[in-house]
Amino acid sequence: MSVWFSASAVSDQYRAMWQLSAAEAGWLTTVVQLGFVVGTAAAAVLNLADLVPSRWYFVVSALLAATANAALVEAGDYRTALACRFATGVCLAGVYPPAMKMAATWFRTDRGLAIGVIVASLTVGKAAPYLVRSTDASGMRTVVLAASTGAVLSAVLVAVGYRDGPFEFARRPFSWRLVASVVRHRETRLATSGYLGHMWELYAMWTWVPIFLAASATARAAEGHPVPASAVSLLAFGAIAVGGLGAVWGGWAARSLGYARVVTIAMAVSGLCSLAAGLFYGASLWILAPFVLVWGFFVVADSAQFSAMVTELSPAHAVGTALTLQTSLGFLLTMVTIQMIPALVEAGGWPLAFPVLALGPAVGIAVIRRLGRGRSASSGL
């Protein structure tokens, strides 16, 4: 998943090379979301996740994602770069949803924790380009190609070492009615709605917190307190990667607290961080770092639990389609907030940009309370 933010990690270099605005630079991430939506929507309609063996679906998709991302280093203009990013997103649609289903085949009682580890892995992977950037501030090719190398290694690992577990979901023949049955299913619909509240915040935070940190460091330098660029990149890595710990915590806590309480806690904390982020603009890294690490921990801690809900609540014959439809709708929504943030920054500055993200957690908490009502403790909610 490191190919997801490979261009975002070096967006300042693309801005300088092609004279891009902040909104145009944002499209280097947004178009990945669009490609992912197209890929997952097509997979949902065609029921690919329920028809194609997950192992080979993952392997081929990861190799294609690595190739599309590597092509970015030869992109001679902005439009070509966007095409490469779109193709990368389409290919990743065959990596993330199938991986969740693959993990779920090995677990029944601890499925939330298992998927939490998957989400932790993708979170650290998405942060990896910022870590590479912190060691080579000018190495645009290094960042992009390192990400593609990671995707190739993942394909090799799955091809050689993975097999479905004892709780494999039965594959069913193609049916247009699968999508409709998922949409009509109340519990799946509510779990997906809560996930949308979560996604309203998540990718906008991941995309723009590194830029926020860089802008904050610039503001601090103007006051006579310079901050090394490598420290900013390293903190950007940490702010995203710490979500790996958050995702594992979410899975572990769900064993005793249940899905509903975990996602409510996570969304409450991350929503409060969205509201407070502007207060930390221009602050010392000693103050700013703990704040963004807490935000990064909780902003993704609930993600796997929404997916685990869907694997347990949706009709057994349509789990793959339900997961794919859930993620497709979620990533479609992220396009709105990713492009909204630079407009808000231009209108009112960084102190006013992030509070709008708190709307998502607020809605998510309200929806999950409805889902929790009427469900027995034994349901895992």
VOPAGU-2260 file (C-alpha; in pm, 1 decimal, decimal comma):
REM VOPAGU-2260
SITE   aa  ch    i         X         Y         Z
SITE  MET   A    0       0,0       0,0       0,0
SITE  SER   A    1     303,8     231,7       1,2
SITE  VAL   A    2     224,6     325,8    -359,8
SITE  TRP   A    3     -85,4     514,7    -238,3
SITE  PHE   A    4      96,6     820,4    -102,2
SITE  SER   A    5     415,6     796,6    -308,5
SITE  ALA   A    6     332,7    1113,4    -504,0
SITE  SER   A    7     189,8    1293,1    -201,7
SITE  ALA   A    8     517,7    1250,8     -13,9
SITE  VAL   A    9     697,8    1449,4    -284,3
SITE  SER   A   10     408,7    1676,3    -383,6
SITE  ASP   A   11     615,2    1987,9    -311,7
SITE  GLN   A   12     861,8    1882,1    -581,1
SITE  TYR   A   13     580,0    1824,2    -830,3
SITE  ARG   A   14     435,5    2163,8    -741,5
SITE  ALA   A   15     768,0    2329,7    -813,4
SITE  MET   A   16     831,5    2130,3   -1132,9
SITE  TRP   A   17     489,1    2190,3   -1289,6
SITE  GLN   A   18     384,1    2511,7   -1108,2
SITE  LEU   A   19      83,9    2343,8    -945,3
SITE  SER   A   20    -158,5    2501,0    -700,8
SITE  ALA   A   21    -233,0    2332,0    -368,0
SITE  ALA   A   22    -561,5    2200,5    -506,5
SITE  GLU   A   23    -388,3    2057,6    -814,1
SITE  ALA   A   24    -128,2    1890,3    -593,5
SITE  GLY   A   25    -414,9    1745,9    -391,0
SITE  TRP   A   26    -540,3    1570,1    -702,7
SITE  LEU   A   27    -225,6    1356,2    -699,1
SITE  THR   A   28    -394,2    1180,9    -405,8
SITE  THR   A   29    -758,6    1243,2    -495,8
SITE  VAL   A   30    -722,9    1074,5    -833,7
SITE  VAL   A   31    -592,7     762,4    -657,5
SITE  GLN   A   32    -916,1     766,1    -459,0
SITE  LEU   A   33   -1109,4     800,7    -784,5
SITE  GLY   A   34    -924,6     508,5    -939,6
SITE  PHE   A   35    -987,1     301,3    -629,1
SITE  VAL   A   36   -1357,6     386,5    -643,8
SITE  VAL   A   37   -1378,2     285,8   -1009,9
SITE  GLY   A   38   -1192,1     -37,7    -938,2
SITE  THR   A   39   -1398,1    -131,3    -634,4
SITE  ALA   A   40   -1726,7     -32,8    -799,3
SITE  ALA   A   41   -1647,6    -251,3   -1099,0
SITE  ALA   A   42   -1544,4    -535,7    -868,3
SITE  ALA   A   43   -1864,6    -495,5    -666,2
SITE  VAL   A   44   -2090,1    -500,1    -972,9
SITE  LEU   A   45   -1903,3    -796,5   -1123,9
SITE  ASN   A   46   -1872,4    -972,1    -784,4
SITE  LEU   A   47   -1501,0   -1027,6    -850,9
SITE  ALA   A   48   -1417,3   -1062,4    -482,3
SITE  ASP   A   49   -1661,9   -1354,0    -458,9
SITE  LEU   A   50   -1572,6   -1515,1    -792,2
SITE  VAL   A   51   -1192,4   -1489,2    -826,0
SITE  PRO   A   52    -963,2   -1664,3    -573,3
SITE  SER   A   53    -843,1   -1389,4    -340,2
SITE  ARG   A   54    -479,0   -1498,2    -352,5
SITE  TRP   A   55    -438,2   -1443,4    -727,1
SITE  TYR   A   56    -664,9   -1141,0    -731,7
SITE  PHE   A   57    -428,4    -982,1    -478,0
SITE  VAL   A   58    -104,8   -1088,9    -651,4
SITE  VAL   A   59    -194,6    -964,1    -998,0
SITE  SER   A   60    -339,3    -641,3    -861,8
SITE  ALA   A   61     -29,6    -567,0    -650,4
SITE  LEU   A   62     202,8    -621,3    -946,7
SITE  LEU   A   63      -7,2    -395,3   -1167,9
SITE  ALA   A   64     -15,1    -128,7    -894,4
SITE  ALA   A   65     365,0    -143,4    -867,4
SITE  THR   A   66     396,3     -99,5   -1243,9
SITE  ALA   A   67     151,7     192,3   -1262,5
SITE  ASN   A   68     327,8     366,5    -975,0
SITE  ALA   A   69     675,3     312,6   -1120,3
SITE  ALA   A   70     557,9     474,9   -1444,6
SITE  LEU   A   71     519,5     795,2   -1245,9
SITE  VAL   A   72     895,1     857,0   -1256,4
SITE  GLU   A   73     877,6     885,9   -1636,4
SITE  ALA   A   74     573,2    1113,7   -1637,8
SITE  GLY   A   75     664,1    1425,2   -1831,4
SITE  ASP   A   76     364,5    1635,0   -1739,3
SITE  TYR   A   77      85,3    1671,1   -1485,8
SITE  ARG   A   78    -181,0    1492,6   -1691,6
SITE  THR   A   79      39,0    1188,2   -1740,2
SITE  ALA   A   80     111,1    1180,5   -1367,8
SITE  LEU   A   81    -261,4    1189,4   -1294,7
SITE  ALA   A   82    -317,4     898,9   -1533,4
SITE  CYS   A   83     -49,9     697,3   -1353,2
SITE  ARG   A   84    -206,6     776,5   -1016,7
SITE  PHE   A   85    -554,4     682,3   -1141,0
SITE  ALA   A   86    -427,4     347,8   -1269,4
SITE  THR   A   87    -255,8     286,7    -935,6
SITE  GLY   A   88    -584,5     340,1    -754,5
SITE  VAL   A   89    -771,8     103,3    -985,9
SITE  CYS   A   90    -515,3    -169,2    -921,0
SITE  LEU   A   91    -521,9    -118,5    -542,6
SITE  ALA   A   92    -891,7    -207,7    -550,0
SITE  GLY   A   93    -771,8    -564,8    -594,1
SITE  VAL   A   94    -542,1    -547,4    -291,5
SITE  TYR   A   95    -713,4    -389,8       8,9
SITE  PRO   A   96   -1068,8    -541,5       8,2
SITE  PRO   A   97    -945,6    -893,0     -83,6
SITE  ALA   A   98    -680,8    -872,5     190,9
SITE  MET   A   99    -950,0    -811,2     453,0
SITE  LYS   A  100   -1147,8   -1108,6     329,0
SITE  MET   A  101    -832,9   -1324,3     319,3
SITE  ALA   A  102    -755,6   -1242,2     682,7
SITE  ALA   A  103   -1114,5   -1311,1     783,8
SITE  THR   A  104   -1091,5   -1669,7     652,0
SITE  TRP   A  105    -843,0   -1748,0     931,0
SITE  PHE   A  106   -1039,8   -1604,3    1220,4
SITE  ARG   A  107   -1388,7   -1619,2    1359,9
SITE  THR   A  108   -1387,2   -1497,3    1721,1
SITE  ASP   A  109   -1093,5   -1255,4    1675,6
SITE  ARG   A  110   -1183,7   -1132,0    1329,8
SITE  GLY   A  111   -1178,8    -766,3    1440,2
SITE  LEU   A  112    -822,5    -803,1    1565,5
SITE  ALA   A  113    -713,7    -986,6    1250,2
SITE  ILE   A  114    -851,0    -718,7    1021,0
SITE  GLY   A  115    -701,9    -461,1    1259,2
SITE  VAL   A  116    -357,5    -603,6    1181,1
SITE  ILE   A  117    -434,0    -576,8     807,6
SITE  VAL   A  118    -534,5    -212,2     850,1
SITE  ALA   A  119    -225,0    -153,9    1066,4
SITE  SER   A  120      -8,8    -291,1     786,9
SITE  LEU   A  121    -165,3     -75,2     517,5
SITE  THR   A  122    -139,5     228,9     746,4
SITE  VAL   A  123     233,7     184,5     799,1
SITE  GLY   A  124     271,9     109,4     428,8
SITE  LYS   A  125      98,8     430,7     329,6
SITE  ALA   A  126     325,5     623,4     567,1
SITE  ALA   A  127     642,9     460,4     431,2
SITE  PRO   A  128     708,0     714,8     150,3
SITE  TYR   A  129     739,0     989,0     412,8
SITE  LEU   A  130     999,6     782,4     597,3
SITE  VAL   A  131    1197,2     738,5     275,2
SITE  ARG   A  132    1160,1    1110,5     210,9
SITE  SER   A  133    1302,4    1192,6     554,8
SITE  THR   A  134    1625,8    1015,6     460,2
SITE  ASP   A  135    1649,4    1163,9     109,2
SITE  ALA   A  136    1473,3    1499,9      87,6
SITE  SER   A  137    1543,5    1545,0    -283,8
SITE  GLY   A  138    1500,0    1184,9    -394,4
SITE  MET   A  139    1170,7    1188,4    -584,4
SITE  ARG   A  140    1262,1     878,5    -786,8
SITE  THR   A  141    1383,9     705,5    -471,8
SITE  VAL   A  142    1051,7     758,2    -294,7
SITE  VAL   A  143     839,5     642,6    -589,7
SITE  LEU   A  144    1047,4     336,7    -679,6
SITE  ALA   A  145    1083,9     227,5    -316,7
SITE  ALA   A  146     704,5     222,0    -295,0
SITE  SER   A  147     677,1       6,6    -607,5
SITE  THR   A  148     937,5    -231,0    -467,8
SITE  GLY   A  149     721,3    -278,0    -159,3
SITE  ALA   A  150     419,4    -363,8    -374,2
SITE  VAL   A  151     619,4    -624,4    -569,1
SITE  LEU   A  152     742,0    -783,4    -246,5
SITE  SER   A  153     383,8    -807,5    -119,7
SITE  ALA   A  154     280,0    -991,0    -436,3
SITE  VAL   A  155     566,0   -1238,4    -392,8
SITE  LEU   A  156     482,4   -1299,6     -26,1
SITE  VAL   A  157     115,9   -1369,5     -98,2
SITE  ALA   A  158     188,9   -1583,2    -405,9
SITE  VAL   A  159     437,1   -1801,9    -218,2
SITE  GLY   A  160     301,3   -1809,9     134,3
SITE  TYR   A  161     -73,9   -1750,5     147,3
SITE  ARG   A  162    -360,8   -1997,5     141,7
SITE  ASP   A  163    -721,7   -1955,0     251,4
SITE  GLY   A  164    -804,2   -2042,3     611,0
SITE  PRO   A  165   -1059,9   -2285,3     751,6
SITE  PHE   A  166   -1337,7   -2025,4     756,8
SITE  GLU   A  167   -1330,2   -1954,3     385,2
SITE  PHE   A  168   -1636,6   -1781,6     246,1
SITE  ALA   A  169   -1815,5   -1980,9     -21,0
SITE  ARG   A  170   -1785,6   -1839,3    -372,6
SITE  ARG   A  171   -2115,9   -1808,1    -554,1
SITE  PRO   A  172   -2198,2   -1771,2    -924,8
SITE  PHE   A  173   -2225,1   -1422,2   -1065,7
SITE  SER   A  174   -2549,9   -1243,6    -976,7
SITE  TRP   A  175   -2655,0    -882,7   -1025,8
SITE  ARG   A  176   -2877,1    -926,1    -721,0
SITE  LEU   A  177   -2583,5    -951,2    -480,0
SITE  VAL   A  178   -2528,8    -575,6    -475,1
SITE  ALA   A  179   -2899,3    -510,4    -421,7
SITE  SER   A  180   -2919,1    -765,5    -140,2
SITE  VAL   A  181   -2626,3    -597,8      36,6
SITE  VAL   A  182   -2787,8    -254,6       7,2
SITE  ARG   A  183   -3121,2    -382,5     141,7
SITE  HIS   A  184   -2960,6    -550,7     443,7
SITE  ARG   A  185   -3018,5    -314,3     740,4
SITE  GLU   A  186   -2717,4    -405,5     955,0
SITE  THR   A  187   -2477,6    -390,1     660,2
SITE  ARG   A  188   -2625,3     -58,3     552,5
SITE  LEU   A  189   -2581,1      96,2     897,9
SITE  ALA   A  190   -2226,1     -36,7     937,7
SITE  THR   A  191   -2140,9     110,4     598,2
SITE  SER   A  192   -2295,9     445,8     694,3
SITE  GLY   A  193   -2079,4     457,7    1007,5
SITE  TYR   A  194   -1777,6     376,9     792,0
SITE  LEU   A  195   -1861,8     674,3     570,4
SITE  GLY   A  196   -1846,0     904,7     874,2
SITE  HIS   A  197   -1503,4     761,6     953,0
SITE  MET   A  198   -1381,4     805,3     594,1
SITE  TRP   A  199   -1499,4    1167,5     583,0
SITE  GLU   A  200   -1211,1    1245,3     817,3
SITE  LEU   A  201    -944,7     979,9     758,2
SITE  TYR   A  202    -793,5    1044,6     416,1
SITE  ALA   A  203    -821,0    1420,9     437,2
SITE  MET   A  204    -623,2    1400,0     760,7
SITE  TRP   A  205    -365,4    1161,9     610,3
SITE  THR   A  206    -328,4    1370,6     293,8
SITE  TRP   A  207    -303,8    1716,2     449,3
SITE  VAL   A  208    -141,2    1668,3     789,5
SITE  PRO   A  209     205,6    1641,4     627,8
SITE  ILE   A  210     136,2    1970,3     443,5
SITE  PHE   A  211      -0,2    2121,2     765,2
SITE  LEU   A  212     317,9    2020,8     946,9
SITE  ALA   A  213     535,0    2172,8     673,3
SITE  ALA   A  214     332,9    2497,2     676,8
SITE  SER   A  215     349,1    2507,8    1055,7
SITE  ALA   A  216     727,5    2462,5    1043,3
SITE  THR   A  217     752,5    2745,4     788,4
SITE  ALA   A  218     548,6    2973,9    1011,6
SITE  ARG   A  219     768,7    2886,2    1306,2
SITE  ALA   A  220    1084,4    2947,9    1101,9
SITE  ALA   A  221     952,3    3295,4    1015,3
SITE  GLU   A  222     950,0    3363,5    1388,7
SITE  GLY   A  223    1316,8    3265,6    1413,8
SITE  HIS   A  224    1274,7    2900,6    1510,5
SITE  PRO   A  225    1380,0    2690,8    1207,7
SITE  VAL   A  226    1276,6    2324,0    1190,6
SITE  PRO   A  227    1479,0    2070,0     983,9
SITE  ALA   A  228    1290,5    1938,3     679,5
SITE  SER   A  229    1389,4    1583,9     773,8
SITE  ALA   A  230    1218,6    1627,8    1111,9
SITE  VAL   A  231     896,9    1739,2     940,3
SITE  SER   A  232     900,7    1435,9     705,9
SITE  LEU   A  233     976,3    1202,7     996,2
SITE  LEU   A  234     686,9    1345,6    1198,5
SITE  ALA   A  235     458,6    1313,6     894,0
SITE  PHE   A  236     556,1     946,7     877,2
SITE  GLY   A  237     487,6     905,6    1248,0
SITE  ALA   A  238     150,1    1081,6    1233,0
SITE  ILE   A  239      27,5     829,7     975,2
SITE  ALA   A  240     222,2     519,8    1081,6
SITE  VAL   A  241     115,7     541,6    1447,5
SITE  GLY   A  242    -227,9     452,8    1317,8
SITE  GLY   A  243     -90,8     101,2    1281,4
SITE  LEU   A  244     -78,2      78,5    1659,8
SITE  GLY   A  245    -422,9     234,8    1674,1
SITE  ALA   A  246    -566,9     -26,2    1439,6
SITE  VAL   A  247    -420,1    -310,4    1645,1
SITE  TRP   A  248    -549,4    -148,5    1963,5
SITE  GLY   A  249    -894,8    -123,1    1806,7
SITE  GLY   A  250    -897,1    -494,9    1726,0
SITE  TRP   A  251    -766,8    -588,9    2070,2
SITE  ALA   A  252   -1010,2    -361,2    2254,2
SITE  ALA   A  253   -1305,1    -488,7    2051,3
SITE  ARG   A  254   -1259,2    -830,8    2211,5
SITE  SER   A  255   -1375,9    -693,7    2545,8
SITE  LEU   A  256   -1555,4    -369,3    2460,2
SITE  GLY   A  257   -1728,0    -470,4    2139,5
SITE  TYR   A  258   -1715,1    -300,5    1801,0
SITE  ALA   A  259   -1961,5     -22,3    1885,2
SITE  ARG   A  260   -1771,7     109,2    2187,1
SITE  VAL   A  261   -1434,7      96,3    2012,4
SITE  VAL   A  262   -1549,6     291,2    1708,5
SITE  THR   A  263   -1732,6     541,0    1929,4
SITE  ILE   A  264   -1420,0     606,7    2139,8
SITE  ALA   A  265   -1198,1     635,4    1833,2
SITE  MET   A  266   -1430,7     870,3    1646,9
SITE  ALA   A  267   -1487,7    1085,1    1956,3
SITE  VAL   A  268   -1113,4    1139,1    2009,7
SITE  SER   A  269   -1028,1    1192,4    1643,5
SITE  GLY   A  270   -1323,9    1428,4    1601,0
SITE  LEU   A  271   -1203,5    1638,7    1894,3
SITE  CYS   A  272    -855,7    1645,4    1738,4
SITE  SER   A  273   -1004,2    1773,5    1412,6
SITE  LEU   A  274   -1168,2    2055,6    1604,3
SITE  ALA   A  275    -849,2    2143,9    1795,1
SITE  ALA   A  276    -587,5    2108,2    1519,0
SITE  GLY   A  277    -579,7    2476,4    1431,5
SITE  LEU   A  278    -478,9    2566,4    1786,9
SITE  PHE   A  279    -145,9    2386,3    1734,5
SITE  TYR   A  280     -50,9    2561,7    1410,5
SITE  GLY   A  281     293,1    2717,3    1443,3
SITE  ALA   A  282     361,1    2546,3    1775,8
SITE  SER   A  283     689,5    2386,3    1873,5
SITE  LEU   A  284     736,8    2030,2    1752,8
SITE  TRP   A  285     755,7    1925,6    2115,8
SITE  ILE   A  286     392,3    2033,5    2146,6
SITE  LEU   A  287     272,2    1958,1    1794,1
SITE  ALA   A  288     419,0    1607,3    1774,5
SITE  PRO   A  289     221,4    1454,0    2065,6
SITE  PHE   A  290     -97,3    1605,9    1928,9
SITE  VAL   A  291     -66,4    1469,5    1574,0
SITE  LEU   A  292      46,6    1131,0    1708,1
SITE  VAL   A  293    -266,9    1104,2    1922,3
SITE  TRP   A  294    -478,7    1210,7    1624,8
SITE  GLY   A  295    -304,5     964,2    1395,3
SITE  PHE   A  296    -351,4     682,5    1648,0
SITE  PHE   A  297    -728,1     724,2    1682,0
SITE  VAL   A  298    -819,5     842,2    1331,6
SITE  VAL   A  299    -780,5     489,8    1192,7
SITE  ALA   A  300    -837,1     280,8    1507,1
SITE  ASP   A  301   -1200,4     221,1    1411,8
SITE  SER   A  302   -1148,2     137,8    1044,7
SITE  ALA   A  303   -1098,5    -236,1    1079,3
SITE  GLN   A  304   -1389,4    -269,0    1317,5
SITE  PHE   A  305   -1630,7    -131,7    1059,0
SITE  SER   A  306   -1497,4    -387,8     812,7
SITE  ALA   A  307   -1520,6    -666,4    1070,4
SITE  MET   A  308   -1882,7    -570,0    1131,9
SITE  VAL   A  309   -1955,9    -613,4     763,2
SITE  THR   A  310   -1789,5    -957,5     748,7
SITE  GLU   A  311   -2004,1   -1071,7    1041,1
SITE  LEU   A  312   -2331,9    -893,5     968,3
SITE  SER   A  313   -2364,4    -914,8     590,1
SITE  PRO   A  314   -2509,3   -1220,8     411,1
SITE  ALA   A  315   -2240,5   -1491,3     408,9
SITE  HIS   A  316   -2258,9   -1543,7      32,2
SITE  ALA   A  317   -2193,7   -1172,9     -36,5
SITE  VAL   A  318   -1920,1   -1078,4     212,8
SITE  GLY   A  319   -1664,8    -989,5     -52,4
SITE  THR   A  320   -1914,0    -779,3    -243,7
SITE  ALA   A  321   -2028,1    -606,0      77,4
SITE  LEU   A  322   -1669,7    -517,5     172,3
SITE  THR   A  323   -1593,9    -393,4    -176,1
SITE  LEU   A  324   -1910,2    -184,0    -191,8
SITE  GLN   A  325   -1837,0     -39,8     154,2
SITE  THR   A  326   -1485,9      65,5      60,7
SITE  SER   A  327   -1596,1     197,7    -279,8
SITE  LEU   A  328   -1851,8     433,8    -124,5
SITE  GLY   A  329   -1607,7     535,6     149,1
SITE  PHE   A  330   -1330,2     630,1     -90,5
SITE  LEU   A  331   -1573,7     816,2    -313,4
SITE  LEU   A  332   -1655,9    1034,9     -13,2
SITE  THR   A  333   -1288,1    1098,5      63,7
SITE  MET   A  334   -1253,6    1283,5    -266,1
SITE  VAL   A  335   -1480,9    1555,7    -129,7
SITE  THR   A  336   -1285,9    1627,3     188,0
SITE  ILE   A  337    -941,0    1591,4      31,2
SITE  GLN   A  338   -1024,1    1869,2    -216,2
SITE  MET   A  339   -1216,7    2068,4      45,3
SITE  ILE   A  340    -918,9    2125,1     275,9
SITE  PRO   A  341    -704,1    2340,3      40,6
SITE  ALA   A  342   -1010,4    2554,7     -38,1
SITE  LEU   A  343   -1067,3    2608,0     334,6
SITE  VAL   A  344    -698,3    2687,7     387,5
SITE  GLU   A  345    -715,0    2948,7     113,2
SITE  ALA   A  346   -1031,9    3096,8     260,7
SITE  GLY   A  347    -937,5    3108,5     627,5
SITE  GLY   A  348    -591,2    2958,3     682,1
SITE  TRP   A  349    -490,6    2634,2     851,9
SITE  PRO   A  350    -654,5    2718,1    1187,9
SITE  LEU   A  351    -998,5    2693,2    1021,0
SITE  ALA   A  352    -933,9    2406,2     779,1
SITE  PHE   A  353    -969,7    2090,3     987,0
SITE  PRO   A  354   -1279,8    2143,1    1208,6
SITE  VAL   A  355   -1513,2    2047,5     921,7
SITE  LEU   A  356   -1368,7    1696,1     937,7
SITE  ALA   A  357   -1530,4    1648,4    1280,6
SITE  LEU   A  358   -1869,9    1623,2    1109,3
SITE  GLY   A  359   -1783,9    1272,3     993,5
SITE  PRO   A  360   -1711,9    1123,5    1337,1
SITE  ALA   A  361   -2021,8    1295,4    1475,9
SITE  VAL   A  362   -2243,7    1131,9    1215,3
SITE  GLY   A  363   -2060,2     801,7    1254,9
SITE  ILE   A  364   -2120,9     791,9    1629,2
SITE  ALA   A  365   -2491,6     862,8    1578,5
SITE  VAL   A  366   -2524,7     584,9    1322,0
SITE  ILE   A  367   -2335,6     326,9    1524,3
SITE  ARG   A  368   -2560,5     391,5    1822,9
SITE  ARG   A  369   -2856,0     292,9    1605,7
SITE  LEU   A  370   -2674,7     -21,1    1495,8
SITE  GLY   A  371   -2588,4    -113,4    1854,1
SITE  ARG   A  372   -2947,0     -81,8    1974,9
SITE  GLY   A  373   -3128,4    -409,7    1955,9
SITE  ARG   A  374   -2813,7    -618,9    1902,9
SITE  SER   A  375   -2728,3    -869,3    2174,0
SITE  ALA   A  376   -2389,6    -867,6    2348,1
SITE  SER   A  377   -2312,8   -1198,0    2181,6
SITE  SER   A  378   -2325,2   -1035,0    1839,2
SITE  GLY   A  379   -1993,2    -864,2    1902,5
SITE  LEU   A  380   -2139,6    -515,1    1881,6
